[in-house]
Amino acid sequence: GAINVVSSDPLTFSTANTERMRLDTSGQLLLGHSGSSQLAGILAQVNIETTASASLTVKRNSANEFDAVIGLGKTRATSVGGSTIVQQNDRLGTISFFGSDGNDTGSQAAAIRAECDGTPGADDMPGRLVFMTTSDGANGSTERMRIDSSGRLLIGFDSDLSGGDTSAKLQVTHTGGGTLRL
């Protein structure tokens, strides 16, 4: 193995005379490749791109009820370490799914997003999950379902959820008419 350290070059890590990992001069960690790569215009701080397995695993081994965690966080601070409070409707984290359309991998097929769903305060973070898919022939995802901070499951609403029955725990609306409320 080898570690290449040259002041103006990226820091590289190699095994069996093959580069395996690189920390480039912009601070991007590259695994499986040596050039900056983006997915749908997202320039990630950690970038995995290979022809074999581009996977990330997180595993916890412990004799208790605790799990492995992938945490996504958001503040409105403008510096590292800040904790400025988020606001209603702020996006807190998104898991996006992309596929190659023969041209690039810039078209989103689906996404799951967490958003702030009310007014946050000290140790109080109301949240909702939004599920989005992309219709055939479209190039952007549309909200299809959400679970709001009160626990309601909402399916088929406009983006502003106008006309929603706040007492219903499940509400399904179709743009062609008809609503089921429970």
N, C-alpha and C positions, 0 to 999 in steps of 0.2 A: 504494500500500500504506500501511498504518498500523499502528502499535503503540500500544495504549491502556494507559497506566500511570496508575492512580489507587490511592492507598494502601489503600483498603478494598475495592477491586474486584479481580476477577481480571485477570491480564495477558492481553490479547488481541492476536492478529496477524490482519490482514485484507489481502486483495488484491481489487481491483475492487469495493470497497465490500461485500465479503462476508467474514464472519469465517471463518478457516480453522483456527485453532488457539487454544487457551486453556489457561492455567495457572491453575487455580482456587485459592481461598484455602486449601484443604486440601492443596495440592501435587500434585493430580492433573492430568496432562497430557491434554487432550481434543483429539482430532483429528476433524474432520468434524461435530462437534456441540458444543453449549454447556452441556449439563446432565449432571450425574453419572449414569453408566449402569453397570449391573452385569450380568454374565452368570452365571447360576446362583449368585447371591449373592456373587460374587467382585468385590471393589472393587479394581480394578487401578490401579497408579500411572500407567500409560500406557493410554489407552482410545481405540480407533479405532471409530467407528460412523458409517457413511454409507449413502446409498441407491445409490451407484455402485460403488465398489470398496473393500472393507474388507480390504486385504491388507497384508502386511509383507514386504518383500523385503530380503535381505542378499546382496550380491554382492561377490566379491573378484576383482580383475584383477591377476594377477601371473604372471610367467613362471617358476613353480616348482610344487612339488607341494602347496603349502598351500591350504587351503579357507576358505570363509566359515563362521563358527561362531555358533551360538546356544547360549550357556552358561546352564545352570540350576544353581544351587548351594544348599547347605544347611549350616548350622552349628547347634549348640545354644547359641550365644552369645545373650545378651539385649541386646546393644547393637551399633550399627553399627560395622563394622570388626573385630568379634570373630571368633574361630576355634575355639570350643569343639568338641571332637571329637564326631562323630555316633556313634550306637549301632546295633547290629544291628537290622535291620528298619525303620530310619528311612527315610521317603520322601525322596528326593533331588531329584526333579523329576517333573512330570507334564505330558503333553500331553493335554488333554481335548477331546472333540468333543460339541457340543450342537446340537440342532435345536429349532425352535419346535413345540410340540405343540398350537398353537391357543390356548393359555392363556398361556404364557411360554416362555423358553428356559432353564428350570431343570432339565430332565431330560437327564442325560448318556447319549449313545448308545454311546460307546466311549472308551477311554483307553489310553495307553501310559505306564507309570510306571517310573522307575529307583529302586531301593531298595538300601540297604546290605545285603549278603548275607554277613555274618560279622563278625569283630571287626576294626575298622580300627586302624591304627597309623601312625606317621610314614612318609609316602610309600607307604602301603598302604591301598587303598580297595576291598575286595571288593564287587562289585555284581551285580545281576540286573536284567533287564528283564521286566516283567509286562505282558501284553496282556489287556485286558478288553473285553467287549461286553455290551450289555443285551438281554435276551430280550424278545420281543414280549409286551406286557402288563405288563412290569416298569418300575420307575422308577429302578433303580440298576444299575450295571455289576457283572459277576461276572468273576473271573479265569478265563481260558480257556487261557492258555499262558504259560510263562515260560522264559527262558534264564537259568540260574543261574551263579554265579561259577566253577563248574568247567567250564562250557561245555555242560552238559546241556540238552537241549530237552525240556521237560515239558509234556504236553498232557492236560487233563481231570482234574486232581487236585483233591482237597479243598483248601481254602485253606491247610491246614497241611502239605500234601503227604505225609500219612501213608501208609506202605506203599511209599514210593519205593525203588527199587533204586539205590543210590549208585554202582554200577559201570556202569550203563546210560547211554549217551550220548543215547539217545532213548527216552522212555517215554510211552506213550499209555494212559490208563485211562478207561473209560467207567463211569458210575455204575450202569448196568444189568448190569455184569459184563464180564469180559474185559480183559486187559492185553496189550499188545505191548511187549516189551523188546528192545533191541538192544545 
